[in-house]
């Protein structure tokens, strides 16, 4: 009996100490209640769970009543956080001439989609409408999200783009694939196959001499999508290049479809095939 009493008191002391630490941690976080609203909600749930393990006594009843009050206060803090987050991010984007549209949890920012997870305090950045994941687990801080978008945007913008050069390379890639597949000029080929050939054509001589990773120039899908978008915007698109819209079933298969923007606002379409007519002097 004595041993059981000792163990019970040890358990009570352990739970009491843990409760005190959780409470102290919560009070510290509460100094910035709006910014920490969702983290506070998690901490409060942990505190409530630990409180349930305590035996009934006056302080426990007071703590339970306090936790209930905090739950109500946190509901407002979460609303305030969501509003403040959106306003701060919008202001930062406007400083770069970018607009933000949509509703939580999906926000459209130029060619990108931002998917927010307020419960876990993080975001995922996609190129296009959740087409290509660029980065996940971005902290829900407007400045960090803004810098992440800016980084990927700059990588696209600094892409060396000579419309004639890209167009000619695409046309050559298309003709190479026609030869390999024994098809005639004007027939449709999968965009992904032509783009694979295009990437090979764009490699340096050094890569073919020594095909190491460091000698390979990468062309990720977002970059290729952006290049095709720029070609579409140029008058070269009228020279005989055709993009063929993907069927609904094909849009989920990355081997059979490719998303290409229609404008800088992130509107776009999925395409499956590409074809060229005979082009003079190319």
C-alpha positions as CSV (number, residue, x, y, z in Angstrom):
1,X,0.0,0.0,0.0
2,X,2.8,2.4,0.9
3,X,4.6,1.7,-2.4
4,X,1.4,2.5,-4.3
5,X,0.9,5.8,-2.5
6,X,4.5,6.8,-3.3
7,X,3.9,6.0,-7.0
8,X,0.7,7.9,-7.0
9,X,2.3,11.0,-5.5
10,X,5.2,10.7,-7.9
11,X,2.7,10.6,-10.8
12,X,0.9,13.6,-9.4
13,X,4.1,15.6,-9.0
14,X,5.1,14.7,-12.6
15,X,1.8,15.8,-14.1
16,X,1.7,18.9,-12.0
17,X,5.2,19.9,-13.0
18,X,4.4,19.3,-16.7
19,X,1.2,21.3,-16.4
20,X,3.1,24.2,-14.9
21,X,5.7,24.1,-17.7
22,X,3.0,24.0,-20.4
23,X,1.2,26.9,-18.7
24,X,4.4,28.9,-18.6
25,X,5.2,28.2,-22.2
26,X,1.6,29.2,-23.2
27,X,1.8,32.5,-21.3
28,X,5.1,33.3,-23.0
29,X,3.6,32.6,-26.5
30,X,0.6,34.6,-25.6
31,X,2.7,37.8,-25.6
32,X,2.3,37.7,-29.4
33,X,-1.1,36.1,-29.4
34,X,-2.1,37.0,-33.0
35,X,1.1,35.8,-34.6
36,X,1.1,32.6,-32.5
37,X,-2.6,32.0,-32.6
38,X,-2.5,28.5,-34.2
39,X,0.5,27.4,-32.2
40,X,-1.3,28.6,-29.0
41,X,-4.3,26.4,-30.0
42,X,-2.0,23.3,-30.1
43,X,-0.4,24.2,-26.8
44,X,-3.8,24.8,-25.2
45,X,-5.0,21.4,-26.4
46,X,-1.9,19.8,-24.9
47,X,-2.4,21.7,-21.6
48,X,-6.1,20.6,-21.5
49,X,-5.1,17.0,-22.1
50,X,-2.6,17.0,-19.3
51,X,-5.0,18.8,-17.0
52,X,-7.5,15.9,-17.4
53,X,-4.9,13.6,-15.8
54,X,-4.8,15.6,-12.6
55,X,-7.0,14.5,-9.6
56,X,-10.0,16.7,-8.8
57,X,-9.1,19.7,-6.6
58,X,-9.9,23.4,-6.6
59,X,-6.9,24.5,-8.7
60,X,-7.9,22.0,-11.4
61,X,-11.4,23.5,-11.6
62,X,-9.9,27.0,-11.9
63,X,-7.5,25.8,-14.6
64,X,-10.3,24.2,-16.6
65,X,-12.4,27.3,-16.4
66,X,-9.4,29.4,-17.6
67,X,-8.7,27.0,-20.5
68,X,-12.4,27.4,-21.7
69,X,-11.9,31.2,-21.6
70,X,-8.7,30.9,-23.6
71,X,-10.4,28.8,-26.3
72,X,-12.9,31.6,-26.9
73,X,-10.2,34.2,-27.0
74,X,-8.1,32.1,-29.5
75,X,-11.0,32.0,-31.9
76,X,-10.7,35.8,-32.3
77,X,-6.9,35.6,-32.4
78,X,-7.0,33.1,-35.3
79,X,-9.4,35.4,-37.2
80,X,-7.0,38.3,-36.5
81,X,-4.0,36.3,-37.7
82,X,-5.6,35.3,-41.0
83,X,-6.6,38.9,-41.7
84,X,-3.2,40.3,-40.7
85,X,-1.4,37.6,-42.7
86,X,-3.3,38.3,-45.9
87,X,-2.9,42.1,-45.5
88,X,0.8,41.9,-44.9
89,X,1.5,39.5,-47.8
90,X,-0.7,41.6,-50.1
91,X,1.3,44.7,-49.3
92,X,4.6,43.0,-49.9
93,X,3.5,41.7,-53.2
94,X,2.1,45.1,-54.3
95,X,5.6,46.5,-53.7
96,X,6.7,44.3,-56.6
97,X,3.7,45.0,-58.8
98,X,2.1,41.7,-58.1
99,X,-1.5,41.0,-57.2
100,X,-3.0,38.3,-55.0
101,X,-6.4,36.8,-55.6
102,X,-8.4,33.8,-54.4
103,X,-9.6,32.6,-51.0
104,X,-8.0,30.7,-48.2
105,X,-6.5,28.2,-48.4
106,X,-5.6,28.8,-52.0
107,X,-4.1,32.1,-53.2
108,X,-3.2,32.9,-56.8
109,X,-0.1,35.1,-57.1
110,X,0.9,35.6,-60.7
111,X,2.0,32.3,-62.2
112,X,2.0,30.7,-58.8
113,X,-0.5,29.1,-56.4
114,X,0.0,29.3,-52.6
115,X,-1.7,26.6,-50.5
116,X,-1.9,27.6,-46.9
117,X,-2.2,25.2,-43.9
118,X,-3.0,27.4,-40.9
119,X,-3.3,24.4,-38.5
120,X,0.3,23.4,-39.1
121,X,1.6,26.9,-39.8
122,X,3.1,26.3,-43.2
123,X,2.5,26.8,-46.9
124,X,3.2,25.0,-50.2
125,X,4.2,27.0,-53.3
126,X,3.2,25.7,-56.7
127,X,3.9,26.8,-60.3
128,X,0.5,27.1,-62.0
129,X,-2.8,25.8,-60.4
130,X,-1.2,23.2,-58.1
131,X,0.7,21.8,-61.1
132,X,4.3,21.7,-60.1
133,X,5.3,21.8,-56.4
134,X,8.2,24.2,-56.0
135,X,8.6,24.3,-52.2
136,X,6.7,22.9,-49.2
137,X,6.8,23.6,-45.5
138,X,7.2,27.4,-45.9
139,X,6.6,29.0,-42.5
140,X,3.4,31.1,-42.5
141,X,5.3,34.4,-42.3
142,X,4.4,36.9,-45.0
143,X,8.1,38.0,-45.4
144,X,9.4,34.4,-45.8
145,X,6.6,33.6,-48.3
146,X,7.3,36.8,-50.2
147,X,11.0,36.0,-50.5
148,X,10.3,32.5,-51.6
149,X,8.1,33.7,-54.4
150,X,10.5,36.4,-55.4
151,X,13.4,33.8,-55.6
152,X,11.5,31.5,-58.0
153,X,10.2,34.4,-60.0
154,X,13.7,35.8,-60.5
155,X,14.9,32.3,-61.6
156,X,12.2,32.4,-64.3
157,X,12.8,36.0,-65.3
158,X,16.6,35.6,-65.8
159,X,16.1,32.7,-68.2
160,X,17.9,33.6,-71.3
161,X,15.2,33.8,-74.0
162,X,15.9,34.4,-77.6
163,X,12.5,33.7,-79.3
164,X,14.1,32.7,-82.6
165,X,16.6,30.4,-81.0
166,X,14.0,28.7,-78.8
167,X,11.6,28.3,-81.7
168,X,14.2,26.8,-83.9
169,X,15.3,24.4,-81.2
170,X,11.7,23.3,-80.6
171,X,11.2,22.8,-84.4
172,X,14.5,20.8,-84.6
173,X,13.5,18.7,-81.6
174,X,10.1,18.0,-83.2
175,X,11.8,16.9,-86.5
176,X,14.2,14.6,-84.6
177,X,11.3,12.9,-82.9
178,X,9.5,12.5,-86.2
179,X,12.5,10.7,-87.6
180,X,12.7,8.4,-84.5
181,X,9.0,7.6,-84.6
182,X,8.8,7.4,-88.4
183,X,6.1,10.1,-88.7
184,X,5.5,12.8,-91.2
185,X,5.8,16.6,-90.8
186,X,2.6,18.0,-89.4
187,X,1.7,15.0,-87.3
188,X,1.1,15.4,-83.6
189,X,3.8,14.3,-81.1
190,X,3.6,14.3,-77.3
191,X,4.9,17.6,-75.9
192,X,6.9,15.8,-73.3
193,X,8.7,13.8,-75.9
194,X,9.6,16.8,-77.9
195,X,10.7,18.7,-74.8
196,X,12.9,15.9,-73.8
197,X,14.6,16.1,-77.2
198,X,14.8,19.9,-76.8
199,X,16.6,19.6,-73.5
200,X,19.2,17.4,-75.2
201,X,19.7,19.9,-78.0
202,X,20.3,22.7,-75.5
203,X,23.2,20.9,-73.8
204,X,26.7,22.2,-74.2
205,X,29.4,20.4,-76.1
206,X,31.1,19.7,-72.7
207,X,28.2,17.6,-71.6
208,X,28.5,15.2,-74.6
209,X,32.3,15.0,-74.0
210,X,31.8,14.3,-70.3
211,X,28.1,13.8,-69.4
212,X,28.4,14.5,-65.7
213,X,25.7,16.1,-63.6
214,X,27.8,19.3,-63.3
215,X,27.9,19.6,-67.1
216,X,24.2,19.1,-67.5
217,X,22.0,22.2,-67.9
218,X,18.7,21.5,-66.1
219,X,15.3,22.4,-67.6
220,X,12.7,21.8,-64.9
221,X,9.1,21.6,-66.0
222,X,8.2,25.1,-64.7
223,X,11.1,26.6,-66.8
224,X,10.0,24.7,-69.9
225,X,6.4,25.7,-69.3
226,X,7.5,29.3,-69.0
227,X,9.6,29.1,-72.2
228,X,6.6,27.8,-74.2
229,X,4.5,30.6,-72.7
230,X,7.0,33.1,-74.0
231,X,7.0,31.5,-77.4
232,X,3.2,31.6,-77.5
233,X,3.3,35.3,-76.7
234,X,5.7,36.0,-79.5
235,X,4.7,36.4,-83.2
236,X,6.7,33.2,-83.9
237,X,3.8,31.1,-82.7
238,X,2.0,32.1,-85.9
239,X,4.7,30.6,-88.1
240,X,3.3,27.1,-87.9
241,X,3.6,25.8,-84.4
242,X,0.5,24.2,-82.9
243,X,-0.3,23.1,-79.4
244,X,-3.2,20.7,-78.9
245,X,-5.3,20.8,-75.8
246,X,-5.2,17.7,-73.6
247,X,-8.3,15.7,-72.8
248,X,-9.6,15.8,-69.3
249,X,-8.2,12.3,-68.5
250,X,-4.8,13.2,-69.7
251,X,-4.4,16.3,-67.5
252,X,-3.5,14.2,-64.4
253,X,-0.7,12.3,-66.4
254,X,2.5,14.3,-66.6
255,X,3.7,12.1,-69.4
256,X,0.7,13.0,-71.5
257,X,0.1,16.6,-70.6
258,X,1.9,19.9,-70.0
259,X,0.4,23.0,-68.4
260,X,1.3,26.3,-70.1
261,X,0.2,29.7,-68.9
262,X,-2.0,31.9,-71.0
263,X,-1.2,35.2,-69.2
264,X,0.8,36.6,-66.3
265,X,-2.2,36.1,-63.9
266,X,-1.7,32.3,-63.9
267,X,-4.6,31.4,-66.2
268,X,-3.5,28.5,-68.5
269,X,-4.4,25.3,-70.2
270,X,-3.1,21.7,-70.4
271,X,-1.8,20.5,-73.7
272,X,-0.9,17.0,-74.8
273,X,0.5,17.3,-78.3
274,X,2.6,19.7,-80.4
275,X,3.0,19.9,-84.2
276,X,4.7,22.0,-86.8
277,X,3.9,22.8,-90.4
278,X,6.8,23.2,-92.8
279,X,8.7,26.3,-91.9
280,X,10.8,28.2,-94.4
281,X,14.4,29.1,-93.5
282,X,14.4,27.0,-90.3
